[in-house]
Amino acid sequence: MGFDEYQKKAAKYDLAEATADLKAVGFIEKVLGLVGEAGETADKIKKILRDKNGVVSPEDKDLIIKELGDTLWYVAAIARYLDVPLSEVADENIAKLESRRRRNKLHGEGDKR
């Protein structure tokens, strides 16, 4: 499934009205949801490192995939609220990374490298 198809299918599970108003409860909820799901993903990985010496079981992998899916849902929703196709987000990210690679700037920090 492509990014835009995913974004369209995922939208039917959103209970809020899509709006680019940053003060709208639905928009804020999506941003907080993204942070929460990313944190849950990181927490699962942290516990695998701490409790299992970094060895990922098939069950662990399934749980991480589910959290990544939840994270993807929020990314797709935020992009939709901003009226941006998810494929555009992906394309721009690859273009940015390719530019950094060409300029040997993959290491470091900051968006302007």
GUPATOR-881155 format. One line per 2 residues: number of its first residue (from 1); for each residue x, y, z of C-alpha. Coordinates in steps of 0.1 Angstrom, whole numbers, plus 2048, in hexadecimal, padded with zeros to 3 digits. Layout:
N
NUM) X,Y,Z | ...;
// end
This chain:
113
1) 800,800,800 | 80D,823,7F8;
3) 80F,840,810 | 7F2,853,802;
5) 7DB,834,802 | 7E5,82D,826;
7) 7DE,852,82F | 7BB,850,81F;
9) 7B3,82E,830 | 7C0,83A,851;
11) 7AA,859,851 | 78A,845,856;
13) 796,83D,87A | 79A,861,883;
15) 77E,86D,89A | 787,892,898;
17) 781,8AB,87C | 7A0,8B0,867;
19) 7AB,8D4,86A | 7CD,8E6,867;
21) 7C3,8FD,884 | 7E0,8F6,89C;
23) 7C9,8FF,8BA | 7AF,8E6,8B1;
25) 7AC,8CA,8C9 | 7AD,8B0,8AD;
27) 7CE,8BD,8A0 | 7DE,8C0,8C2;
29) 7D2,89D,8CA | 7E3,890,8AB;
31) 804,8A0,8B4 | 803,893,8D8;
33) 7F9,871,8CB | 817,871,8B4;
35) 82F,879,8D1 | 81E,85F,8E7;
37) 820,843,8CD | 844,84B,8C5;
39) 84B,84A,8EA | 83A,828,8ED;
41) 84F,81B,8D0 | 86F,827,8E1;
43) 864,819,903 | 85F,7F6,8F4;
45) 882,7F8,8E4 | 891,805,905;
47) 883,7E7,918 | 890,7CF,8FE;
49) 8B3,7DE,903 | 8B0,7DF,929;
51) 89E,7BD,92F | 8A8,7A8,911;
53) 8CB,7B4,909 | 8BE,7C3,8E8;
55) 8B1,7A2,8DB | 890,7A8,8C8;
57) 878,78A,8CA | 85D,785,8AF;
59) 844,791,8C9 | 858,7B0,8D0;
61) 85A,7B7,8AB | 835,7B4,8A8;
63) 82F,7CD,8C4 | 848,7E6,8B5;
65) 837,7E3,893 | 815,7EB,8A4;
67) 824,80A,8B5 | 834,815,894;
69) 813,811,883 | 802,827,89E;
71) 81E,841,898 | 819,83F,873;
73) 7F3,845,878 | 7FA,865,88B;
75) 813,871,871 | 7FA,86A,855;
77) 7DF,87D,868 | 7F4,89B,86F;
79) 7FE,89D,84B | 7D9,899,840;
81) 7CF,8B5,858 | 7E9,8CB,847;
83) 7DB,8C0,825 | 7FC,8B0,81C;
85) 7FD,88D,80B | 812,875,820;
87) 825,86D,800 | 831,891,7FF;
89) 83E,88E,823 | 851,86F,819;
91) 85E,87D,7F8 | 86A,89D,809;
93) 87B,889,825 | 88E,874,80C;
95) 898,893,7F8 | 8A6,8A3,818;
97) 8B9,883,821 | 8C7,87F,7FE;
99) 8D3,8A3,7FE | 8E4,89D,820;
101) 8F4,87E,812 | 901,88F,7F3;
103) 910,8AB,809 | 91D,892,823;
105) 907,8A1,83E | 8F5,883,84A;
107) 906,886,86C | 901,8A5,882;
109) 8E2,8B6,88D | 8C9,8CF,882;
111) 8B2,8D2,864 | 8C9,8EB,851;
113) 8E7,8D4,84D;
// end
